[in-house]
Amino acid sequence: MPRSALTGTRIRERRTLEGLKQADLARTVGISPAYLNLIEHNRRRIGGKLLVDLARALGVELSVLTEGADVPLMEGLQDAASNAVARTRPAGRKAAVEPEAERAEEFAGRFPGWAELVVAQRDRITVLERRIEALNDRLAHDPFLSDSLHEVLSTVTAIRSTAGILNGMGEIDREWQARFHRNLYEDSQRLAQGSQALVSYLDSVGQSEDTLSSPLEEVEAWLAARDFALPELERGAMPDLTGEGGLRSAPARQLARKWVLRARAEAEKMPLSMVEELISEHGPDPAALAQAAGVDLAAAMRRLASLPAFENRLPTGLAICDGSGALTYRKPLDGFAPPRFGAACPLWPLYQALLRPMVPIRRVVEQQGQPPRRFLAYAIAQPQRPESFEAPEVVEATMLFIPLERLEISPREAEVQGIGTSCRVCARMNCLARREPSMVLEEPEEG
Amino acid sequence: MGKRVLLIEDEPNIIEAIRFILSRDGWVVETHSDGATAVEAVGRKRPDIVILDVMLPNKSGFDILRELRADAEHESRPILMLTARGQKKDRDMAEAAGVSHFMTKPFSNSEMLEMVRRLANGAGEGDG
């Protein structure tokens, strides 16, 4: 039997396998059979002590009930519901029927195929919307397009006026006639060149239609296909950015090249043998690595997040943002996926670091989910090397995160910082950092 | 001596065509091609009417128009604006800045001549 993605369904499967009655299991864990029924049909969220009790009563590890529970699917459904509400409710009008966001889990449990389809459609709509946005932006702000159109229209104006003079203004001096004929010839040449340039440009826009999603996404997809590690760099070589499976758009290649060059320099300063030795001695500690290699903390974090496979390699995630908070690099981990679009959770140590440049931050964070997942996060914001005394200060913040369960650390509860992915899909109550209402929380309206 | 028009435009062949058309109609045509010094040129030459292009080197025609209207001396001076950008937002921006008439390129000679005559006779946007 294929394992269900949802915890409730797994509990039901496990109970049936054990030959237990719903009422007996409910009694063992101290809840009513009706409540257990709701849980088993994914109509109630479950976590914490009750989930631990159920796992014990069923004689399984907690992870059997929860591991791989499809958090991205649930977040995708919630996000799709949120977008649908936003699109179908113009100017304060309430839509006749809204998606039952609070029953997303039940929906995913009963109709997993349809749920996957809804999320896939949501992703597709998002990509298409971004393409439209990019095309609109190009039409409105592309300096080449604007200049080309201006050039063509100005030349047409000159031709029209000059031709009108020659054709409809009676007798004209021979000298003026010759002058206007020469102008007409010059302008017709300009018009031909301008039109050709414009057509070539519009053709190129059409050809790049399928690469309009951002260069960053293209680079991330390329790195993800390589498990975010480039073994070529370990021997000082460059990976092939253009060949089969390479990057299609020039901006993406440009971005990747910048990333790869930096990663190659860091691989040279922190050879794999050295990093392996340090990890076996200190664990994946960026401070120890930075000190041993004489590099800055951000470089050590990037290196730890881009190591090729070896025996003691731990899963690592990485997020980098610029001074505006925009994410410029995302290496996700199971249970901690930086959002693809829009802003992330301001409580991430990444953003806390941005507030205090050059102050290293080390926090245990807890991402929401079923069950909640804890990570050890290291973060620092560092100024980029200035080009001159007059150059503006440019800051980059870097955050490395590692699943806590893979480390020998037991933090006190007070030391754990609760975080989310982004406000719209975050169910954290009374969050001071919330910038917009959550669609998975029912919060009373004010007034 | 005929009435004077200052043509602020940077396309040589458009300058030549407009100069010819207006000169034949009895206008004294002076020209200026740099956006940065256009306001100063209007103040110095005090033309009866200004023909102002939008896309000029160093300063946009919209900024020039705003600066002229902010000066009491040019508050009511007829200004005909020429632009290849004929979108509604451009027209709205020009009207908000106080343009007398807004004409989209490419225009016909007779259309341009007619408007210059009307503006010189005191008729502006929406008249006639």
Interface residues (C-beta under 8 A of the other chain):
Chain A: L149 H150 L153 S154 V156 T157 A158 I159 R160 S161 T162 G164 I165 G168 M169 W176 R179 F180 N183 E186 D187
Chain B: E11 N13 I14 E16 A17 I18 F20 I21 R24 M55 A84 R85 K105 P106 F107 S108 N109 S110 M112
